[in-house]
């Protein structure tokens, strides 16, 4: 879909929604937020909670409508530019999917760089000032950022060793994972959430790398039988607002919204941590086999990943210094 047609389609849909709201919209600032994930996903629930809290904090002066499930026709990798261009005033999107425009956003996805939520928090504290500079260049402001839970490899067939994954056609969401799994013989296919489901249903995929949350949203048990915890990368969603729309708000409204985002973000991180356990329970209830990725496969992946972080750092300004700070604070020996 071309950018112009995307813009026309989304503007038409938002225009219909605005007319449906009636005359009361004239007395309020109404902002539409696009999000690709379905209503039941914890990221979408977070966005709705944020919108409700903003409504309350501004005394009903700022109303945010969350458009879940990609209903506006905006695909994940288009979100950064869509907010920049004002096609939508707000969006929550997966930051690493924007690496074609913003290579820095691949930092947290570097394989085996981050081991757990504690280390991820350290990395975010260090990298977010630089992220904010990139977002500003794209005409938007970060409101909050929330990680996806642990990552898994979901497959149709069981995996015991590296030869078992050779030739598997596997859906990935980012370039780093794509490059990583190539080293052990998998065939990566980078596609969005919306495109993944038809590919699974048609048998066009042998596996998927994603979180247990997405597996539940997509009812993976109808297509795939095995879930192997890999935790090879971390990936976060970021909620942003177009700077022109932001500047139209009063200073008091902006202060209230920033406070809501600051106060809610720890709860959003907690929701991420809790969602993994809840989602795994659902997968098991539906007969999926959940287990760690076999040690030989993990060893081969880590060996392949050894030079990827340094290669990325050489290609991306500001990353070497961010990595130095991160490794020092996270207690990672070099």
N, C-alpha and C positions, 0 to 999 in steps of 0.2 A: 504494500500500500504506500503510495507516494505521500510526502509530508503535507502537500496541499489538501489531498483528499482526506487525510486523517484529521486535519484542522477543521474542514467543512463538516465532516461527520460529527465530531465531538461538539462543535459549536451548535449544531442543529439539535443534538440530544440535550445539551444544557439549556438551550433556549426553550425547548418543550418543558423541561423540568421547572424552569423559572416561571413560565406561564401557569403551570399547575399550582404553584405556590400562592398565587393570587396577590392582591394588593398589599398584604402585610409585609411583603418582601421590600417594599419601598422604604420602610422605616428601619431597616436593618442592613448590615453588611453580610451578604451571603457568599460563601466560598465553597467551591466544589473540589473534593479530593478524590483523585483516581487511585485505585489499588487493584492489582491483578488477582489477588487471592480471594477465595470464596468467603461468604459470611461467617462460616464456622471456624476459619483459620484464626489462630491467636493474634497474628499481625492485624487482621481486620478488626477483631474485637478490641485490640489496643487502640486502633484508629478511631473506632466508634466511642470508646471511653474518653479519648482525648477530645473529640468533638463535643461530647456532652459536658465535659469539664470546662471547656472554653465557653460554651453557652452560659454556664452558671457563673463563671468568673467574670464575664463581661456583662452580666445582667441581661442576657438575651440580645445584646447589641451585635455580636458576631456569631453567625450560624454557619457551621461547617457541615456539608452533606457528603458522606462517604459513599462513593460509587464502587461497590465491591464486584469481584468476579470479572473484571475487565469489561464491564458493560459499555464503557465509553469507546471501546475498540482500540484502546491504547496498549500496545505491547510493551513489555518490560524495558527492552533496550532503547525505546523511543522516549522514555519518561523524562530524562534529563533535558533534552532539547524541547520537549513539549511544554515543560514548566518555564523554561527560558523564554520561549516564544509566546507565552501567554495562552496557549491552546487550552490548558487547564491552569487554574491559579495555584493548585496544590496537588501533590501526589505523594504517595509512599511507594518507594521502588527499591529493588535490589541494587545496591551500589556497585558491586562488582560487574553487573551486566552492562555498566556504562563505560567500561575500560577503553572502548574504541574512541571515546571522546575524552576520557579522563584516566590515563594510565595509573595514576596514583591510587585509584580505587581498587586496584588489584592487590594492594599491600596485605590486607588481612587474609587473602586467599592463598598466600604463598604456602606451598605444601609443608605441613608439619612444623610450621613456624610457631604456632600457638597450640598449647596443649590443653587448656581448660578455660573456663569463664574468668578465672582470676587473671590469667595472663592476657586474655582478650581485653579485659578492662584496662590493664596497664597499657596495652598497645593503643586502645582508643584514646586514652588520656593524652598520649604523645602525638598521635596522628591527626586528631580532629581539628586543631588549628590550621593545619595544612589543607585538610579536606574543605574547611570553610572557605579558604581562599579560592579553591577550585570552583566551589559552588557559586561564590560571588561572581566569578568570571562568567558563569552561566546564568547570571541574573536571578539568583535565588538564595534563600537563607535556610539553613538547617534548623529544624525544630526539635527533633529527637531522632535517635538511632538505636535500633534494637537488633540483636543477633538472632540468626536462626539457631536451632538446637544442633546437637551432634549430627554428623553426616554418616550416611550409610550407602552401601552398594546393594541395590535390590535386583535380584536375578530370577530368571525362570528355572534355571538348573542349578544344582548344588556346586559349590566351589571348594576344592580341597587344596589346590596348588595352582601355581601360576599358569601351567598349560591349560587348566580348565577355563581360564578367562580369554584365552587367545581367540581372536576373531569375533568376540562378542560385540554387537552393536549397542552402545550404551549412550543414553541421553545425559548430557552435562549442561550446566548453566554458565560456565565461565571458561575462559581460555586456559587458565592454569591447570584446571582438572583435565581439560582436553589434552594438553601436552603431557601431563603426568601419566595418564592411563595408556597413552600410545606406547610408552616405554615398556609396558608389560603385555603388549599385543592386543589390547582392546581397540575397537574402532569407535571413537567418540562422535556423537552427533549433537551439536549445540543447537538447542531449540527452546522456545518459551514454554511456559506452563500450558497455555492454550493449545499449542501444537503437539504437545507430548501425548495427550489422551488419545487422539485418533491414531497416532503411531503405535501406541500400546495395543489398542483394540484390533488393529490390522495385523499385528504380529511383526511390525516393522522394527521393533526394538527387542533386544534380548535382556536389557537391564536399564537401570536408572541410578544415577548418583544424586541423592537429595536427602532431606530430613525425614524423620518418621512422621512429622506433621503433614508434609506434602503427601506422603504415602497414604495417610488416612483420608485426607481431602480427596484423593484420587482413587480411593478404593483399590489399591494395588493388589489386594488379595484376589481380585478377579482376573489378574493377568500374570502376576509374579508370585513366587512361592518362598523365596529366601531373602532374608535381610541380614547383611553383614556390616557391623559397625567398623567404619574406617577412620572417621574423624581426621581426614586428610587435609581439609581446609576449613576455614570459618568464613561466614558470609553474613552480612547485615543489611537490613532494610533501613533506609533513611527517609524521613518525612520532611519535605521542603515546601516553601511557599515562594511564589514569584515576588521579586523585590518591589516591583511597581505596585502589586496588590498589597504588599506589606506596608509600604510607605503611605498608602491611602488610609490605613488605620490610624487612630489617634495614638498618642504616646501612652496613654493609660491602657488602651486595648492591647498594644504591643507588649507592655510590661506584664499584663495579666496573662497573655498567651505564653510568653517566655517562662513565667513562673509555673504555669500548668505543665508545660513540657518538662521543665527541670524537676518538678515534684513527682511526675508520673513515670519518668524514664526508669528509675530503679524497679518499680513494680512491673514494667514491661520486660525488663531483663529477667525478673523472677518468673514471669509467665513463660518466657522462653525455656528456662531450665525445667519448669514443671511440666511443660507440654511434651517433652521428650518421653518421660515416664508414662504419661497418660496415653500417648499415641502408641507406644510399644505394647501396652496392655491391649489396646484395641486390635492391633495387628495380630497378636497372639490369639485373641479370641476368635479371629477369623481364619486361624490355621496357618499363619505364616511362621516359618522357622526363623527365630532371631538369635544370632550368635556373633561372636567376634570374627573379624576377617582372619582366616588362617595365617599363622605366623610367617610361613614362607612367602605368601603374597605381600604381606605388610613389609617384610624385609626388602623385597624387590622394589616396591613402591618407594620406600625411603631411600634406597640406593639411587633410584632414578631422580629423586627430588634433591639430592645432595647439592648439585650446582645450580639449581633453578633459581633459588633466592638471590644468589650473588649475580647471576646473569640479569635478573630483573632489576636489581639495584644499580648495575652499571648503565642500564638503559633509561632509568627514571630519576631525574633530578630530585633532590631532597630526601630520597629514600635511604641512601647510605647513612646519613646522620640520624634519621628516625630509627633505623635498625640498631645503630650503636646505642642510642638511648634506651630502646626497648630491651635489648639483650642485657644491658647493665641493670635495669630496674627489675626485669623478670628473673634475674639470676641465671641466665643462660650462658654457660661457658662457651668460648670460641676455640 
